[in-house]
Amino acid sequence: MEASLIKNILYSGIVGDALGVPVEFKKRDTYYVDSMISGGTWEQDAGSWSDDTSFTLPLIENLTEKSDYEELMQKFENYMFHNEYTPKGIAFGIGGTCAKAVRNWSINHYPALECGDLSEYANGNGALMRLAPLAIHLKTEPDLAKRLKLTKNYTSLTHRHARAIMGSYIYLEILHELLNGRNLTDILTDLPQQLKTALQNEPDEWAEFVYYKDIFALGFKDTDRKNIKSTGYDVDTLLACVWCVLNSKSIDEAILLAVNLGEDTDTIASITGTLASCAYQTETVNPEWVAQLQNKKLLDSIIDPFVKNNL
């Protein structure tokens, strides 16, 4: 992969996050965002990014350093308890399931792969939001079973229910195919059977596919916007992000479509930016938005070594 593409993918996600921070939890169509603004729910400066990016940066480091799951949980602790990996030295907006997992590791001393919540009510998008670097790392890995195993492990650090794991499978396999030059529509046609075959010995995981089936239905692209939910529920998030990319023709257009859906705006715009940058690889996210990001020095110090390792 070219360095410029890897950087564009990662920065598209961070830009989406930062655009969404000021309007997180706002009701759809009570606002319109098309630039970096300050204030909002968390009273942050323009260009501030949230837990989406702050959980992604440790994973980028982890993959660069080839360190293990325990070391990654230590980095998550450093973020949550010591404000590392943040725009201005303050952690904000950490989801309950992620916070519980970090406490399980830091305070209760669970093994890293047992920290994630197994509850059906813990299927938020807190794993989905941070996993894009893993897809870049696995771009040339031909073994689907190996990709799925790593996806499951990195998801399970915070989310261990089979539905969240299935969401991560779908998301990372879409990214994998996009990075390898396939068209999104074709990917959506073929992926269900590929996953069904690969998961024939994992019936509990495959049983969760039904929750995501609408993504793969003919005509999903034409779903009315009012029927696209933009909550923090893993299923709603993934459907919204894929819908935004299908209904856009550029990275910037996709991100703005996502950030103006309301509710969990930062995560949905971040994932959408990532998907769109993989789908539209000849384009770059708005450089003015990138330039407005807070703490660019920290971002570059973590992203640049990862880029070199994945060329």
ChimeraX commands (.cxc) that place a marker at each C-alpha (Angstrom):
marker #1 position 0.00,0.00,0.00 radius 0.5
marker #1 position 1.15,3.53,-0.68 radius 0.5
marker #1 position 1.95,5.73,2.30 radius 0.5
marker #1 position -0.46,8.42,1.12 radius 0.5
marker #1 position -3.35,5.94,0.99 radius 0.5
marker #1 position -2.74,4.58,4.49 radius 0.5
marker #1 position -2.51,8.09,5.92 radius 0.5
marker #1 position -5.64,9.17,4.07 radius 0.5
marker #1 position -7.62,6.21,5.43 radius 0.5
marker #1 position -6.59,6.90,9.01 radius 0.5
marker #1 position -7.06,10.65,8.76 radius 0.5
marker #1 position -10.46,10.27,7.10 radius 0.5
marker #1 position -11.61,8.42,10.20 radius 0.5
marker #1 position -10.17,11.04,12.55 radius 0.5
marker #1 position -11.73,13.86,10.54 radius 0.5
marker #1 position -15.13,12.17,10.72 radius 0.5
marker #1 position -14.72,11.80,14.47 radius 0.5
marker #1 position -13.79,15.46,14.93 radius 0.5
marker #1 position -16.61,16.75,12.72 radius 0.5
marker #1 position -19.07,14.70,14.74 radius 0.5
marker #1 position -17.91,15.60,18.26 radius 0.5
marker #1 position -19.72,18.98,18.53 radius 0.5
marker #1 position -23.09,17.54,17.45 radius 0.5
marker #1 position -23.02,14.16,19.20 radius 0.5
marker #1 position -26.45,13.25,20.65 radius 0.5
marker #1 position -28.21,16.01,18.72 radius 0.5
marker #1 position -31.47,15.13,17.00 radius 0.5
marker #1 position -31.40,14.69,13.24 radius 0.5
marker #1 position -32.24,17.77,11.18 radius 0.5
marker #1 position -31.96,20.17,14.14 radius 0.5
marker #1 position -28.54,21.26,12.82 radius 0.5
marker #1 position -26.30,21.06,9.76 radius 0.5
marker #1 position -22.53,20.66,9.88 radius 0.5
marker #1 position -20.17,21.15,6.94 radius 0.5
marker #1 position -17.05,22.42,8.72 radius 0.5
marker #1 position -15.04,22.02,11.92 radius 0.5
marker #1 position -16.84,23.80,14.75 radius 0.5
marker #1 position -16.31,24.16,18.48 radius 0.5
marker #1 position -18.60,23.75,21.46 radius 0.5
marker #1 position -21.44,21.28,21.48 radius 0.5
marker #1 position -22.02,18.37,23.80 radius 0.5
marker #1 position -18.49,18.13,25.13 radius 0.5
marker #1 position -17.56,21.85,24.87 radius 0.5
marker #1 position -14.46,21.06,22.85 radius 0.5
marker #1 position -12.39,23.23,20.54 radius 0.5
marker #1 position -12.85,22.78,16.80 radius 0.5
marker #1 position -10.93,19.78,15.50 radius 0.5
marker #1 position -11.07,17.83,18.76 radius 0.5
marker #1 position -11.39,14.09,18.34 radius 0.5
marker #1 position -12.99,11.70,20.80 radius 0.5
marker #1 position -12.63,8.20,22.25 radius 0.5
marker #1 position -13.03,6.78,18.73 radius 0.5
marker #1 position -9.59,8.07,17.80 radius 0.5
marker #1 position -8.17,7.74,21.32 radius 0.5
marker #1 position -8.88,3.99,21.27 radius 0.5
marker #1 position -7.63,3.66,17.69 radius 0.5
marker #1 position -4.23,5.24,18.33 radius 0.5
marker #1 position -3.18,2.57,20.86 radius 0.5
marker #1 position -4.11,-0.14,18.36 radius 0.5
marker #1 position -1.96,1.57,15.72 radius 0.5
marker #1 position 0.94,1.56,18.19 radius 0.5
marker #1 position 0.26,-2.03,19.16 radius 0.5
marker #1 position 0.42,-3.20,15.55 radius 0.5
marker #1 position 3.53,-1.15,14.85 radius 0.5
marker #1 position 5.32,-2.51,17.91 radius 0.5
marker #1 position 4.01,-6.06,17.35 radius 0.5
marker #1 position 3.02,-6.09,21.03 radius 0.5
marker #1 position 0.40,-8.33,22.63 radius 0.5
marker #1 position -3.16,-7.93,23.86 radius 0.5
marker #1 position -2.09,-7.27,27.46 radius 0.5
marker #1 position 0.11,-4.40,26.31 radius 0.5
marker #1 position -2.77,-2.98,24.30 radius 0.5
marker #1 position -5.03,-3.06,27.35 radius 0.5
marker #1 position -2.29,-1.18,29.22 radius 0.5
marker #1 position -2.44,1.50,26.53 radius 0.5
marker #1 position -6.23,1.66,26.89 radius 0.5
marker #1 position -5.72,2.13,30.64 radius 0.5
marker #1 position -3.21,4.90,29.95 radius 0.5
marker #1 position -5.87,6.64,27.89 radius 0.5
marker #1 position -8.79,6.20,30.27 radius 0.5
marker #1 position -7.02,6.82,33.57 radius 0.5
marker #1 position -4.05,8.96,32.57 radius 0.5
marker #1 position -5.43,10.99,29.63 radius 0.5
marker #1 position -2.85,9.80,27.11 radius 0.5
marker #1 position -3.82,9.65,23.40 radius 0.5
marker #1 position -6.06,12.71,23.77 radius 0.5
marker #1 position -6.29,16.03,21.89 radius 0.5
marker #1 position -5.62,18.24,24.92 radius 0.5
marker #1 position -4.86,15.98,27.87 radius 0.5
marker #1 position -8.46,15.22,28.84 radius 0.5
marker #1 position -10.32,11.99,28.06 radius 0.5
marker #1 position -14.01,12.42,27.32 radius 0.5
marker #1 position -16.96,10.48,25.97 radius 0.5
marker #1 position -15.77,6.95,26.79 radius 0.5
marker #1 position -18.59,4.44,26.29 radius 0.5
marker #1 position -19.74,2.29,29.18 radius 0.5
marker #1 position -18.81,-1.06,27.66 radius 0.5
marker #1 position -15.28,0.06,26.80 radius 0.5
marker #1 position -14.86,1.64,30.23 radius 0.5
marker #1 position -16.02,-1.57,31.92 radius 0.5
marker #1 position -13.53,-3.63,29.91 radius 0.5
marker #1 position -10.64,-1.36,30.84 radius 0.5
marker #1 position -11.64,-1.57,34.52 radius 0.5
marker #1 position -11.84,-5.36,34.20 radius 0.5
marker #1 position -8.22,-5.37,33.08 radius 0.5
marker #1 position -6.84,-2.60,35.28 radius 0.5
marker #1 position -8.73,-3.16,38.53 radius 0.5
marker #1 position -10.12,-6.71,38.38 radius 0.5
marker #1 position -7.03,-8.13,36.62 radius 0.5
marker #1 position -8.89,-10.15,34.00 radius 0.5
marker #1 position -6.85,-11.57,31.10 radius 0.5
marker #1 position -7.10,-9.18,28.16 radius 0.5
marker #1 position -9.19,-11.49,25.97 radius 0.5
marker #1 position -11.73,-11.96,28.79 radius 0.5
marker #1 position -12.26,-8.26,29.52 radius 0.5
marker #1 position -15.04,-7.68,27.01 radius 0.5
marker #1 position -18.69,-7.83,28.06 radius 0.5
marker #1 position -20.59,-10.97,26.98 radius 0.5
marker #1 position -24.02,-9.41,27.47 radius 0.5
marker #1 position -26.47,-9.00,24.59 radius 0.5
marker #1 position -27.01,-5.50,25.97 radius 0.5
marker #1 position -23.35,-4.63,25.42 radius 0.5
marker #1 position -23.40,-4.52,21.64 radius 0.5
marker #1 position -22.39,-0.92,21.15 radius 0.5
marker #1 position -19.99,0.26,18.45 radius 0.5
marker #1 position -16.96,0.71,20.72 radius 0.5
marker #1 position -14.97,-2.07,19.06 radius 0.5
marker #1 position -16.07,-1.27,15.53 radius 0.5
marker #1 position -14.86,2.31,15.88 radius 0.5
marker #1 position -11.19,1.43,16.46 radius 0.5
marker #1 position -10.48,-1.58,14.21 radius 0.5
marker #1 position -9.60,0.00,10.83 radius 0.5
marker #1 position -5.81,-0.21,11.41 radius 0.5
marker #1 position -6.18,-3.99,11.72 radius 0.5
marker #1 position -7.66,-4.16,8.22 radius 0.5
marker #1 position -4.69,-2.20,6.86 radius 0.5
marker #1 position -2.31,-4.50,8.74 radius 0.5
marker #1 position -4.04,-7.59,7.28 radius 0.5
marker #1 position -4.41,-6.27,3.74 radius 0.5
marker #1 position -2.08,-8.91,2.27 radius 0.5
marker #1 position -3.19,-11.76,4.57 radius 0.5
marker #1 position -4.88,-14.32,2.26 radius 0.5
marker #1 position -6.20,-16.63,5.01 radius 0.5
marker #1 position -9.79,-15.66,5.86 radius 0.5
marker #1 position -9.80,-17.83,8.97 radius 0.5
marker #1 position -6.72,-16.07,10.30 radius 0.5
marker #1 position -8.21,-12.64,9.59 radius 0.5
marker #1 position -11.42,-13.57,11.38 radius 0.5
marker #1 position -9.54,-14.94,14.39 radius 0.5
marker #1 position -7.57,-11.73,14.83 radius 0.5
marker #1 position -10.69,-9.64,14.31 radius 0.5
marker #1 position -12.47,-11.64,17.00 radius 0.5
marker #1 position -9.60,-11.26,19.46 radius 0.5
marker #1 position -9.22,-7.52,19.00 radius 0.5
marker #1 position -13.00,-7.08,19.29 radius 0.5
marker #1 position -13.20,-9.26,22.42 radius 0.5
marker #1 position -10.94,-6.94,24.37 radius 0.5
marker #1 position -14.04,-4.80,24.94 radius 0.5
marker #1 position -16.99,-6.59,23.30 radius 0.5
marker #1 position -17.38,-10.37,23.50 radius 0.5
marker #1 position -20.98,-10.92,22.47 radius 0.5
marker #1 position -21.25,-12.75,19.14 radius 0.5
marker #1 position -23.24,-9.89,17.59 radius 0.5
marker #1 position -20.46,-7.37,18.11 radius 0.5
marker #1 position -17.96,-9.91,16.81 radius 0.5
marker #1 position -20.08,-10.47,13.69 radius 0.5
marker #1 position -20.25,-6.72,13.13 radius 0.5
marker #1 position -16.47,-6.55,13.25 radius 0.5
marker #1 position -16.20,-9.47,10.82 radius 0.5
marker #1 position -18.45,-7.72,8.32 radius 0.5
marker #1 position -16.74,-4.34,8.68 radius 0.5
marker #1 position -13.17,-5.60,8.42 radius 0.5
marker #1 position -13.91,-7.96,5.56 radius 0.5
marker #1 position -15.53,-5.12,3.62 radius 0.5
marker #1 position -12.41,-3.03,4.26 radius 0.5
marker #1 position -10.16,-5.95,3.26 radius 0.5
marker #1 position -11.92,-6.40,-0.06 radius 0.5
marker #1 position -12.00,-2.66,-0.76 radius 0.5
marker #1 position -8.28,-2.39,-0.03 radius 0.5
marker #1 position -7.70,-5.19,-2.49 radius 0.5
marker #1 position -9.48,-3.34,-5.26 radius 0.5
marker #1 position -13.00,-4.73,-5.23 radius 0.5
marker #1 position -16.18,-2.70,-5.71 radius 0.5
marker #1 position -18.42,-2.23,-2.66 radius 0.5
marker #1 position -21.55,-3.49,-4.41 radius 0.5
marker #1 position -19.79,-6.68,-5.49 radius 0.5
marker #1 position -18.40,-7.19,-1.99 radius 0.5
marker #1 position -21.88,-6.94,-0.48 radius 0.5
marker #1 position -23.11,-9.56,-2.96 radius 0.5
marker #1 position -20.42,-12.11,-2.13 radius 0.5
marker #1 position -19.64,-11.60,1.55 radius 0.5
marker #1 position -22.63,-13.42,3.13 radius 0.5
marker #1 position -21.72,-16.75,1.56 radius 0.5
marker #1 position -18.04,-16.28,2.34 radius 0.5
marker #1 position -18.79,-15.72,6.01 radius 0.5
marker #1 position -21.34,-18.53,6.16 radius 0.5
marker #1 position -18.74,-20.97,4.84 radius 0.5
marker #1 position -15.97,-19.67,7.08 radius 0.5
marker #1 position -18.15,-19.81,10.20 radius 0.5
marker #1 position -19.72,-23.23,9.65 radius 0.5
marker #1 position -18.11,-24.40,12.90 radius 0.5
marker #1 position -19.13,-21.23,14.78 radius 0.5
marker #1 position -22.96,-21.45,14.76 radius 0.5
marker #1 position -23.43,-18.93,17.57 radius 0.5
marker #1 position -21.53,-16.31,15.61 radius 0.5
marker #1 position -23.19,-17.09,12.29 radius 0.5
marker #1 position -26.61,-16.88,13.97 radius 0.5
marker #1 position -25.96,-13.17,14.54 radius 0.5
marker #1 position -25.57,-12.45,10.84 radius 0.5
marker #1 position -29.34,-12.07,10.52 radius 0.5
marker #1 position -29.19,-8.79,12.46 radius 0.5
marker #1 position -27.03,-7.27,9.71 radius 0.5
marker #1 position -28.81,-8.83,6.73 radius 0.5
marker #1 position -30.37,-5.57,5.51 radius 0.5
marker #1 position -26.93,-4.32,4.47 radius 0.5
marker #1 position -26.80,-7.09,1.88 radius 0.5
marker #1 position -30.37,-6.80,0.60 radius 0.5
marker #1 position -31.01,-5.67,-2.95 radius 0.5
marker #1 position -32.03,-2.04,-2.85 radius 0.5
marker #1 position -30.44,-1.27,0.53 radius 0.5
marker #1 position -28.83,1.77,-1.08 radius 0.5
marker #1 position -32.30,3.15,-1.78 radius 0.5
marker #1 position -33.50,2.89,1.83 radius 0.5
marker #1 position -35.15,6.15,2.84 radius 0.5
marker #1 position -32.96,8.27,5.12 radius 0.5
marker #1 position -35.69,8.34,7.76 radius 0.5
marker #1 position -35.36,4.56,8.07 radius 0.5
marker #1 position -31.60,4.70,8.70 radius 0.5
marker #1 position -30.95,4.68,12.43 radius 0.5
marker #1 position -27.84,6.45,13.74 radius 0.5
marker #1 position -27.55,5.13,17.28 radius 0.5
marker #1 position -24.53,3.66,19.03 radius 0.5
marker #1 position -25.92,0.13,18.62 radius 0.5
marker #1 position -23.42,-1.86,16.56 radius 0.5
marker #1 position -26.01,-2.96,14.00 radius 0.5
marker #1 position -27.47,0.52,13.49 radius 0.5
marker #1 position -24.00,2.01,13.16 radius 0.5
marker #1 position -22.75,-0.41,10.52 radius 0.5
marker #1 position -25.93,-0.12,8.45 radius 0.5
marker #1 position -25.76,3.69,8.60 radius 0.5
marker #1 position -22.10,3.80,7.58 radius 0.5
marker #1 position -22.50,1.47,4.60 radius 0.5
marker #1 position -25.62,3.38,3.53 radius 0.5
marker #1 position -23.73,6.68,3.63 radius 0.5
marker #1 position -20.95,5.34,1.41 radius 0.5
marker #1 position -23.40,3.79,-1.05 radius 0.5
marker #1 position -25.17,7.14,-1.31 radius 0.5
marker #1 position -22.11,9.32,-1.82 radius 0.5
marker #1 position -19.55,9.91,-4.55 radius 0.5
marker #1 position -16.65,11.18,-2.46 radius 0.5
marker #1 position -15.08,10.86,0.97 radius 0.5
marker #1 position -16.17,14.33,2.05 radius 0.5
marker #1 position -19.74,13.79,0.86 radius 0.5
marker #1 position -19.99,10.50,2.74 radius 0.5
marker #1 position -18.66,12.01,5.96 radius 0.5
marker #1 position -21.06,14.96,5.82 radius 0.5
marker #1 position -23.97,12.63,5.09 radius 0.5
marker #1 position -23.01,10.64,8.18 radius 0.5
marker #1 position -22.34,13.51,10.56 radius 0.5
marker #1 position -25.72,15.04,9.78 radius 0.5
marker #1 position -27.67,11.89,10.68 radius 0.5
marker #1 position -27.69,12.89,14.35 radius 0.5
marker #1 position -27.18,10.93,17.58 radius 0.5
marker #1 position -23.86,8.99,17.56 radius 0.5
marker #1 position -22.39,11.38,15.04 radius 0.5
marker #1 position -18.68,11.05,15.86 radius 0.5
marker #1 position -18.50,7.28,15.58 radius 0.5
marker #1 position -20.74,6.99,12.55 radius 0.5
marker #1 position -18.87,9.74,10.71 radius 0.5
marker #1 position -15.51,8.22,11.69 radius 0.5
marker #1 position -16.36,4.74,10.41 radius 0.5
marker #1 position -18.00,6.20,7.32 radius 0.5
marker #1 position -14.87,8.23,6.58 radius 0.5
marker #1 position -12.78,5.09,6.83 radius 0.5
marker #1 position -15.08,3.08,4.56 radius 0.5
marker #1 position -15.33,5.90,2.04 radius 0.5
marker #1 position -11.56,6.41,1.89 radius 0.5
marker #1 position -11.14,2.72,1.10 radius 0.5
marker #1 position -13.90,2.85,-1.52 radius 0.5
marker #1 position -12.64,6.08,-3.17 radius 0.5
marker #1 position -8.91,5.49,-3.13 radius 0.5
marker #1 position -8.08,8.09,-5.78 radius 0.5
marker #1 position -9.51,10.84,-3.56 radius 0.5
marker #1 position -8.28,12.51,-0.39 radius 0.5
marker #1 position -10.24,13.83,2.54 radius 0.5
marker #1 position -10.50,17.63,2.71 radius 0.5
marker #1 position -6.96,18.84,3.63 radius 0.5
marker #1 position -8.39,21.87,5.42 radius 0.5
marker #1 position -10.23,19.56,7.81 radius 0.5
marker #1 position -7.05,17.55,8.40 radius 0.5
marker #1 position -5.10,20.75,9.10 radius 0.5
marker #1 position -7.66,21.78,11.72 radius 0.5
marker #1 position -7.31,18.60,13.78 radius 0.5
marker #1 position -6.10,19.10,17.34 radius 0.5
marker #1 position -2.72,17.71,18.45 radius 0.5
marker #1 position -1.52,16.84,14.96 radius 0.5
marker #1 position 1.95,16.26,16.41 radius 0.5
marker #1 position 0.70,13.33,18.49 radius 0.5
marker #1 position -1.32,11.91,15.58 radius 0.5
marker #1 position 1.66,11.99,13.22 radius 0.5
marker #1 position 4.02,10.52,15.83 radius 0.5
marker #1 position 1.83,7.40,16.03 radius 0.5
marker #1 position 0.58,7.17,12.45 radius 0.5
marker #1 position 3.89,7.73,10.59 radius 0.5
marker #1 position 5.72,4.65,12.01 radius 0.5
marker #1 position 2.65,2.50,11.28 radius 0.5
marker #1 position 2.59,3.74,7.69 radius 0.5
marker #1 position 6.27,2.80,7.21 radius 0.5
marker #1 position 5.61,-0.68,8.60 radius 0.5
marker #1 position 2.74,-1.32,6.17 radius 0.5
marker #1 position 4.17,-0.12,2.87 radius 0.5
marker link #1:1,2 radius 0.2
marker link #1:2,3 radius 0.2
marker link #1:3,4 radius 0.2
marker link #1:4,5 radius 0.2
marker link #1:5,6 radius 0.2
marker link #1:6,7 radius 0.2
marker link #1:7,8 radius 0.2
marker link #1:8,9 radius 0.2
marker link #1:9,10 radius 0.2
marker link #1:10,11 radius 0.2
marker link #1:11,12 radius 0.2
marker link #1:12,13 radius 0.2
marker link #1:13,14 radius 0.2
marker link #1:14,15 radius 0.2
marker link #1:15,16 radius 0.2
marker link #1:16,17 radius 0.2
marker link #1:17,18 radius 0.2
marker link #1:18,19 radius 0.2
marker link #1:19,20 radius 0.2
marker link #1:20,21 radius 0.2
marker link #1:21,22 radius 0.2
marker link #1:22,23 radius 0.2
marker link #1:23,24 radius 0.2
marker link #1:24,25 radius 0.2
marker link #1:25,26 radius 0.2
marker link #1:26,27 radius 0.2
marker link #1:27,28 radius 0.2
marker link #1:28,29 radius 0.2
marker link #1:29,30 radius 0.2
marker link #1:30,31 radius 0.2
marker link #1:31,32 radius 0.2
marker link #1:32,33 radius 0.2
marker link #1:33,34 radius 0.2
marker link #1:34,35 radius 0.2
marker link #1:35,36 radius 0.2
marker link #1:36,37 radius 0.2
marker link #1:37,38 radius 0.2
marker link #1:38,39 radius 0.2
marker link #1:39,40 radius 0.2
marker link #1:40,41 radius 0.2
marker link #1:41,42 radius 0.2
marker link #1:42,43 radius 0.2
marker link #1:43,44 radius 0.2
marker link #1:44,45 radius 0.2
marker link #1:45,46 radius 0.2
marker link #1:46,47 radius 0.2
marker link #1:47,48 radius 0.2
marker link #1:48,49 radius 0.2
marker link #1:49,50 radius 0.2
marker link #1:50,51 radius 0.2
marker link #1:51,52 radius 0.2
marker link #1:52,53 radius 0.2
marker link #1:53,54 radius 0.2
marker link #1:54,55 radius 0.2
marker link #1:55,56 radius 0.2
marker link #1:56,57 radius 0.2
marker link #1:57,58 radius 0.2
marker link #1:58,59 radius 0.2
marker link #1:59,60 radius 0.2
marker link #1:60,61 radius 0.2
marker link #1:61,62 radius 0.2
marker link #1:62,63 radius 0.2
marker link #1:63,64 radius 0.2
marker link #1:64,65 radius 0.2
marker link #1:65,66 radius 0.2
marker link #1:66,67 radius 0.2
marker link #1:67,68 radius 0.2
marker link #1:68,69 radius 0.2
marker link #1:69,70 radius 0.2
marker link #1:70,71 radius 0.2
marker link #1:71,72 radius 0.2
marker link #1:72,73 radius 0.2
marker link #1:73,74 radius 0.2
marker link #1:74,75 radius 0.2
marker link #1:75,76 radius 0.2
marker link #1:76,77 radius 0.2
marker link #1:77,78 radius 0.2
marker link #1:78,79 radius 0.2
marker link #1:79,80 radius 0.2
marker link #1:80,81 radius 0.2
marker link #1:81,82 radius 0.2
marker link #1:82,83 radius 0.2
marker link #1:83,84 radius 0.2
marker link #1:84,85 radius 0.2
marker link #1:85,86 radius 0.2
marker link #1:86,87 radius 0.2
marker link #1:87,88 radius 0.2
marker link #1:88,89 radius 0.2
marker link #1:89,90 radius 0.2
marker link #1:90,91 radius 0.2
marker link #1:91,92 radius 0.2
marker link #1:92,93 radius 0.2
marker link #1:93,94 radius 0.2
marker link #1:94,95 radius 0.2
marker link #1:95,96 radius 0.2
marker link #1:96,97 radius 0.2
marker link #1:97,98 radius 0.2
marker link #1:98,99 radius 0.2
marker link #1:99,100 radius 0.2
marker link #1:100,101 radius 0.2
marker link #1:101,102 radius 0.2
marker link #1:102,103 radius 0.2
marker link #1:103,104 radius 0.2
marker link #1:104,105 radius 0.2
marker link #1:105,106 radius 0.2
marker link #1:106,107 radius 0.2
marker link #1:107,108 radius 0.2
marker link #1:108,109 radius 0.2
marker link #1:109,110 radius 0.2
marker link #1:110,111 radius 0.2
marker link #1:111,112 radius 0.2
marker link #1:112,113 radius 0.2
marker link #1:113,114 radius 0.2
marker link #1:114,115 radius 0.2
marker link #1:115,116 radius 0.2
marker link #1:116,117 radius 0.2
marker link #1:117,118 radius 0.2
marker link #1:118,119 radius 0.2
marker link #1:119,120 radius 0.2
marker link #1:120,121 radius 0.2
marker link #1:121,122 radius 0.2
marker link #1:122,123 radius 0.2
marker link #1:123,124 radius 0.2
marker link #1:124,125 radius 0.2
marker link #1:125,126 radius 0.2
marker link #1:126,127 radius 0.2
marker link #1:127,128 radius 0.2
marker link #1:128,129 radius 0.2
marker link #1:129,130 radius 0.2
marker link #1:130,131 radius 0.2
marker link #1:131,132 radius 0.2
marker link #1:132,133 radius 0.2
marker link #1:133,134 radius 0.2
marker link #1:134,135 radius 0.2
marker link #1:135,136 radius 0.2
marker link #1:136,137 radius 0.2
marker link #1:137,138 radius 0.2
marker link #1:138,139 radius 0.2
marker link #1:139,140 radius 0.2
marker link #1:140,141 radius 0.2
marker link #1:141,142 radius 0.2
marker link #1:142,143 radius 0.2
marker link #1:143,144 radius 0.2
marker link #1:144,145 radius 0.2
marker link #1:145,146 radius 0.2
marker link #1:146,147 radius 0.2
marker link #1:147,148 radius 0.2
marker link #1:148,149 radius 0.2
marker link #1:149,150 radius 0.2
marker link #1:150,151 radius 0.2
marker link #1:151,152 radius 0.2
marker link #1:152,153 radius 0.2
marker link #1:153,154 radius 0.2
marker link #1:154,155 radius 0.2
marker link #1:155,156 radius 0.2
marker link #1:156,157 radius 0.2
marker link #1:157,158 radius 0.2
marker link #1:158,159 radius 0.2
marker link #1:159,160 radius 0.2
marker link #1:160,161 radius 0.2
marker link #1:161,162 radius 0.2
marker link #1:162,163 radius 0.2
marker link #1:163,164 radius 0.2
marker link #1:164,165 radius 0.2
marker link #1:165,166 radius 0.2
marker link #1:166,167 radius 0.2
marker link #1:167,168 radius 0.2
marker link #1:168,169 radius 0.2
marker link #1:169,170 radius 0.2
marker link #1:170,171 radius 0.2
marker link #1:171,172 radius 0.2
marker link #1:172,173 radius 0.2
marker link #1:173,174 radius 0.2
marker link #1:174,175 radius 0.2
marker link #1:175,176 radius 0.2
marker link #1:176,177 radius 0.2
marker link #1:177,178 radius 0.2
marker link #1:178,179 radius 0.2
marker link #1:179,180 radius 0.2
marker link #1:180,181 radius 0.2
marker link #1:181,182 radius 0.2
marker link #1:182,183 radius 0.2
marker link #1:183,184 radius 0.2
marker link #1:184,185 radius 0.2
marker link #1:185,186 radius 0.2
marker link #1:186,187 radius 0.2
marker link #1:187,188 radius 0.2
marker link #1:188,189 radius 0.2
marker link #1:189,190 radius 0.2
marker link #1:190,191 radius 0.2
marker link #1:191,192 radius 0.2
marker link #1:192,193 radius 0.2
marker link #1:193,194 radius 0.2
marker link #1:194,195 radius 0.2
marker link #1:195,196 radius 0.2
marker link #1:196,197 radius 0.2
marker link #1:197,198 radius 0.2
marker link #1:198,199 radius 0.2
marker link #1:199,200 radius 0.2
marker link #1:200,201 radius 0.2
marker link #1:201,202 radius 0.2
marker link #1:202,203 radius 0.2
marker link #1:203,204 radius 0.2
marker link #1:204,205 radius 0.2
marker link #1:205,206 radius 0.2
marker link #1:206,207 radius 0.2
marker link #1:207,208 radius 0.2
marker link #1:208,209 radius 0.2
marker link #1:209,210 radius 0.2
marker link #1:210,211 radius 0.2
marker link #1:211,212 radius 0.2
marker link #1:212,213 radius 0.2
marker link #1:213,214 radius 0.2
marker link #1:214,215 radius 0.2
marker link #1:215,216 radius 0.2
marker link #1:216,217 radius 0.2
marker link #1:217,218 radius 0.2
marker link #1:218,219 radius 0.2
marker link #1:219,220 radius 0.2
marker link #1:220,221 radius 0.2
marker link #1:221,222 radius 0.2
marker link #1:222,223 radius 0.2
marker link #1:223,224 radius 0.2
marker link #1:224,225 radius 0.2
marker link #1:225,226 radius 0.2
marker link #1:226,227 radius 0.2
marker link #1:227,228 radius 0.2
marker link #1:228,229 radius 0.2
marker link #1:229,230 radius 0.2
marker link #1:230,231 radius 0.2
marker link #1:231,232 radius 0.2
marker link #1:232,233 radius 0.2
marker link #1:233,234 radius 0.2
marker link #1:234,235 radius 0.2
marker link #1:235,236 radius 0.2
marker link #1:236,237 radius 0.2
marker link #1:237,238 radius 0.2
marker link #1:238,239 radius 0.2
marker link #1:239,240 radius 0.2
marker link #1:240,241 radius 0.2
marker link #1:241,242 radius 0.2
marker link #1:242,243 radius 0.2
marker link #1:243,244 radius 0.2
marker link #1:244,245 radius 0.2
marker link #1:245,246 radius 0.2
marker link #1:246,247 radius 0.2
marker link #1:247,248 radius 0.2
marker link #1:248,249 radius 0.2
marker link #1:249,250 radius 0.2
marker link #1:250,251 radius 0.2
marker link #1:251,252 radius 0.2
marker link #1:252,253 radius 0.2
marker link #1:253,254 radius 0.2
marker link #1:254,255 radius 0.2
marker link #1:255,256 radius 0.2
marker link #1:256,257 radius 0.2
marker link #1:257,258 radius 0.2
marker link #1:258,259 radius 0.2
marker link #1:259,260 radius 0.2
marker link #1:260,261 radius 0.2
marker link #1:261,262 radius 0.2
marker link #1:262,263 radius 0.2
marker link #1:263,264 radius 0.2
marker link #1:264,265 radius 0.2
marker link #1:265,266 radius 0.2
marker link #1:266,267 radius 0.2
marker link #1:267,268 radius 0.2
marker link #1:268,269 radius 0.2
marker link #1:269,270 radius 0.2
marker link #1:270,271 radius 0.2
marker link #1:271,272 radius 0.2
marker link #1:272,273 radius 0.2
marker link #1:273,274 radius 0.2
marker link #1:274,275 radius 0.2
marker link #1:275,276 radius 0.2
marker link #1:276,277 radius 0.2
marker link #1:277,278 radius 0.2
marker link #1:278,279 radius 0.2
marker link #1:279,280 radius 0.2
marker link #1:280,281 radius 0.2
marker link #1:281,282 radius 0.2
marker link #1:282,283 radius 0.2
marker link #1:283,284 radius 0.2
marker link #1:284,285 radius 0.2
marker link #1:285,286 radius 0.2
marker link #1:286,287 radius 0.2
marker link #1:287,288 radius 0.2
marker link #1:288,289 radius 0.2
marker link #1:289,290 radius 0.2
marker link #1:290,291 radius 0.2
marker link #1:291,292 radius 0.2
marker link #1:292,293 radius 0.2
marker link #1:293,294 radius 0.2
marker link #1:294,295 radius 0.2
marker link #1:295,296 radius 0.2
marker link #1:296,297 radius 0.2
marker link #1:297,298 radius 0.2
marker link #1:298,299 radius 0.2
marker link #1:299,300 radius 0.2
marker link #1:300,301 radius 0.2
marker link #1:301,302 radius 0.2
marker link #1:302,303 radius 0.2
marker link #1:303,304 radius 0.2
marker link #1:304,305 radius 0.2
marker link #1:305,306 radius 0.2
marker link #1:306,307 radius 0.2
marker link #1:307,308 radius 0.2
marker link #1:308,309 radius 0.2
marker link #1:309,310 radius 0.2
marker link #1:310,311 radius 0.2
view
